[in-house]
Amino acid sequence: MVSIRGAVIYSFSARFAMRFLGLGTTMVVARLLTPEEIGTYAIASAIVMVMAEFRMLGASAYLIRESEIGPEKVRATLGLTILISWTLGLGILIGGFPVANFYQLPPIAGIFAILSISFFIAPYISIPMTLLAREMLFKAQFRVMFTSSVMSAITTVSLILAGCGFWSLAIGQLATPLTQFLIFCWRSPASMQLKPSFHGMKPIIGFGILNSISLLIRKATVTVPDLIIGKLGTTGDVAMFSRGLGFLEFVSQTLVMGAQPVAFPYLTKTRREGGNMATAYIQSSVLLGAVVIPVLGVASLASQPAIRLFFGDQWDAAAPIASVLAIWAIFRYSHWFARDALMAVGREGLMVIREAVPFAILVPMIIWSYPQGLQAIAKAFVVAGSVDFILTSILLRYAIRLQIHRFLLAHWSNLVTLVTCTGATWLIDKQMHLDTMPAWQAIGLLALIIPLVWIGTLAICRHTLYREIAKIIVSRVKS
């Protein structure tokens, strides 16, 4: 548990540092550049970022999952990554010109050219990063990611102040992978291979296709509803629903982002060492649930002041939508590591089924629910979420011998924490009327009280997370 504890700490540190650096940079950029300049870059970067999702084709997950990786497997993975990433990079470089003509924005071609560079150096970044994750060396990852984020922020702001306009954003974006590339040129993991091989790629491709399909369906779950609502209704409906869903995604992903990169290497390491996968999965899920589930419960009751604080009073109608969607999110995040567990034991086909079935139920339910209003669509998400939870439990019972009753019993303390935190929020609302208070005061009041309720409940329940927090505090005091 010590190595896992340290891995999670460094993973959280890296991703929180990157998020806050990005937030700070965004705030500065918003004040130094015009909306037109930012919009020009946004069009180009949005297209490139979609392409970036496919440049690895699951190669990183394949390396982490394999029981043994010799030089040949690393070289084959590097070779496949080069083929895909370089092809996409060339496509972006050439495609910038027709895209620029389509939008009547000539600078887009230049932005595409700058951003395409990252695709040509990506294989020599992603493979070393993967090897560090495989060995649970998240402290080294933290250093690489933090250094590159700082360089990106400095580059972006400096170029803006020098008068480079939207070009500053493109070059600043490139600074992140370029810094990482230079770091790995100086010092790479011992198992890294610089010479690619184009043999033995078939198993990687088979794994990567299923992995990409799974990721695509997962992303579609939160993007397709906008397309359906936009077709059936108005852009205002789309904006309101996406605000409610986006608020919950921001909150939950902020909490998950530190643990997510650790989960797959941890579960894969457990399988390689002959450990009990079901036990490891339950422990990981319970620890994550102790943080995410109570927060989602509080967010469901305090959605209006939270959305006002995030987006402004004009988005009040998104609050009831977010309140209902919070229930869906609780179902979803209770089995958040299921995809990692299925990949770890080589059940990629089940991984696709797990994503596809709830999605196939959700789409027609959105169409059917729309005439009843946006909250009805949110309730359709809850139905799909419950199906997701039940189906995932069954698939994990088959794949890793997860005992469903044991999984549910392990979450009893998380349910108690959910009840106490939401109950405290409800009592505060009844006494103080959070919706009538200024948003910052309401959220500030909850931020002062609810964490105390949360940690107190964890202590009373003798939750595993409380013991881990206590160990971290004791070790820091002693040091």
URVEN-V466574 format. One record per residue. N is the residue number from 1. PSI is psi in whole degrees, -180 to 180 (NA if undefined). BURIAL is b if it has 9 or more other ideal C-beta (glycine too) atoms within 8 Angstrom, else e. Layout:
n: <N:N>
psi: <PSI:PSI>
burial: <BURIAL:BURIAL>
This chain:
n: <1:2:3:4:5:6:7:8:9:10:11:12:13:14:15:16:17:18:19:20:21:22:23:24:25:26:27:28:29:30:31:32:33:34:35:36:37:38:39:40:41:42:43:44:45:46:47:48:49:50:51:52:53:54:55:56:57:58:59:60:61:62:63:64:65:66:67:68:69:70:71:72:73:74:75:76:77:78:79:80:81:82:83:84:85:86:87:88:89:90:91:92:93:94:95:96:97:98:99:100:101:102:103:104:105:106:107:108:109:110:111:112:113:114:115:116:117:118:119:120:121:122:123:124:125:126:127:128:129:130:131:132:133:134:135:136:137:138:139:140:141:142:143:144:145:146:147:148:149:150:151:152:153:154:155:156:157:158:159:160:161:162:163:164:165:166:167:168:169:170:171:172:173:174:175:176:177:178:179:180:181:182:183:184:185:186:187:188:189:190:191:192:193:194:195:196:197:198:199:200:201:202:203:204:205:206:207:208:209:210:211:212:213:214:215:216:217:218:219:220:221:222:223:224:225:226:227:228:229:230:231:232:233:234:235:236:237:238:239:240:241:242:243:244:245:246:247:248:249:250:251:252:253:254:255:256:257:258:259:260:261:262:263:264:265:266:267:268:269:270:271:272:273:274:275:276:277:278:279:280:281:282:283:284:285:286:287:288:289:290:291:292:293:294:295:296:297:298:299:300:301:302:303:304:305:306:307:308:309:310:311:312:313:314:315:316:317:318:319:320:321:322:323:324:325:326:327:328:329:330:331:332:333:334:335:336:337:338:339:340:341:342:343:344:345:346:347:348:349:350:351:352:353:354:355:356:357:358:359:360:361:362:363:364:365:366:367:368:369:370:371:372:373:374:375:376:377:378:379:380:381:382:383:384:385:386:387:388:389:390:391:392:393:394:395:396:397:398:399:400:401:402:403:404:405:406:407:408:409:410:411:412:413:414:415:416:417:418:419:420:421:422:423:424:425:426:427:428:429:430:431:432:433:434:435:436:437:438:439:440:441:442:443:444:445:446:447:448:449:450:451:452:453:454:455:456:457:458:459:460:461:462:463:464:465:466:467:468:469:470:471:472:473:474:475:476:477:478:479>
psi: <-25:-45:-38:-42:-48:-39:-45:-41:-48:-35:-46:-45:-45:-46:-34:-40:-44:-41:-45:-34:-42:-41:-44:-42:-41:-41:-39:-46:-41:-24:-16:-25:156:158:-34:-41:-45:-40:-39:-46:-38:-40:-48:-46:-34:-42:-43:-40:-32:-43:-34:-24:-22:1:-16:-28:40:9:-38:-47:-35:-45:-40:-37:-35:139:-43:139:113:-179:-36:-40:-39:-43:-39:-40:-40:-42:-45:-42:-39:-45:-48:-50:-43:-36:-45:-39:-42:-40:-40:-42:-46:-39:-14:-32:-49:-33:-41:-40:-39:-43:-3:40:89:-34:-19:-36:-41:-39:-43:-43:-42:-47:-24:-24:-36:-29:-29:-22:-7:-42:-33:7:-50:-38:-48:-40:-41:-42:-36:-42:-39:-39:10:31:65:-17:-43:-40:-43:-46:-44:-48:-41:-45:-44:-35:-41:-44:-39:-45:-46:-45:-47:-53:-41:-44:-35:-46:-26:-2:23:-4:-140:-18:-28:-38:-41:-45:-38:-40:-42:-27:-31:-59:-31:-41:-44:-40:-45:-38:-44:-24:-35:-43:113:161:151:-31:1:140:132:-22:120:160:143:26:152:27:-10:-49:-32:-42:-45:-45:-42:-37:-48:-39:-43:-40:-44:-46:-40:-44:-40:-43:-36:-28:-33:-4:-37:-38:-37:-40:-41:-46:-39:-33:-40:-28:-135:165:-28:-41:-44:-48:-43:-44:-42:-30:-45:-46:-40:-37:-48:-39:-40:-48:-51:-41:-31:-38:-33:-27:-27:-37:-31:-48:-22:-30:-51:-48:-38:-48:-38:-40:-39:-44:-44:-36:6:20:174:109:-40:-43:-44:-40:-44:-45:-45:-44:-40:-42:-45:-43:-31:-26:-50:-45:-48:-37:-41:-38:-44:-41:-33:-32:-26:29:-36:-52:-33:-45:-36:-41:-40:-48:-20:166:-25:-8:21:-34:-15:-17:-49:-32:-46:-36:-42:-43:-23:-33:-44:-42:-36:-45:-45:-45:-10:-30:37:-31:8:-41:-43:-41:-43:-39:-39:-32:11:30:56:-32:-42:-32:-42:-43:-43:-36:-36:-40:-52:-35:-40:-29:-38:-44:-54:-29:-34:-46:-44:-34:-22:-43:-24:-5:171:-32:-32:-36:-40:-38:-32:-37:-41:-43:-47:-36:-39:-39:-42:-46:-47:-47:-44:-41:-41:-44:-40:-32:-38:-40:-42:12:41:124:114:-41:-34:-40:-45:-41:-34:-23:7:-41:-30:-38:-39:-43:-39:-45:-44:-41:-44:-36:-43:-40:-42:-44:-42:-41:-40:-35:-38:-14:73:-35:-22:-10:157:139:-42:-32:-43:-48:-37:-41:-45:-38:-26:-37:-47:-41:-34:-41:-42:-53:-34:-41:-41:-40:-45:-40:-5:47:147:-39:-39:-42:-37:-41:-42:-41:-41:-44:-45:-44:-36:-37:-43:-35:NA>
burial: <e:e:e:b:b:b:b:b:b:b:b:b:b:b:b:b:b:b:b:e:b:b:e:b:b:e:e:b:b:e:e:e:b:e:e:e:b:b:e:b:b:e:b:b:b:e:b:b:e:e:b:b:e:b:b:b:b:b:b:b:b:b:b:b:b:e:e:e:e:e:e:e:b:b:b:b:b:b:b:b:b:b:b:b:b:b:e:b:b:b:b:b:b:e:b:b:e:e:b:b:e:e:e:e:e:e:b:b:b:b:b:b:b:b:b:b:b:b:b:b:b:b:b:b:b:b:b:b:b:b:b:b:b:b:e:b:b:b:e:e:b:b:e:b:b:b:b:b:b:b:b:b:b:e:b:b:b:b:b:b:e:e:e:e:e:b:b:b:b:b:b:b:b:b:b:b:b:b:b:b:b:e:b:b:e:e:e:e:b:e:e:b:b:e:e:b:b:e:e:b:b:e:e:b:b:e:b:b:b:b:b:b:b:b:b:e:b:b:b:b:b:e:e:b:b:b:e:b:b:b:e:e:b:e:e:e:b:b:e:b:b:b:b:b:b:e:b:b:b:b:b:b:e:e:b:b:b:b:b:e:b:b:b:b:b:b:b:b:b:b:b:e:e:e:e:e:b:b:e:b:b:b:b:b:b:b:b:b:b:b:b:b:b:b:b:b:b:b:b:b:b:b:b:b:b:b:b:b:e:e:b:e:e:e:b:b:e:b:b:b:b:b:b:b:b:b:b:b:b:b:b:b:b:b:b:b:b:b:b:b:b:b:b:b:b:e:b:b:e:b:b:b:b:b:b:b:b:b:b:e:b:b:b:e:b:b:b:e:b:b:e:e:e:b:b:b:b:b:b:b:b:b:b:b:b:b:b:b:b:e:b:b:b:b:b:b:b:e:b:b:e:b:e:b:e:b:b:e:e:b:b:b:b:b:b:b:b:b:e:b:b:b:e:b:b:b:e:b:b:e:e:b:e:b:e:e:b:e:b:e:e:b:b:e:b:b:e:e:b:b:e:e:b:b:b:b:b:b:b:e:b:e:b:b:b:b:b:b:b:e:b:b:e:e:e:e:e:e:e>
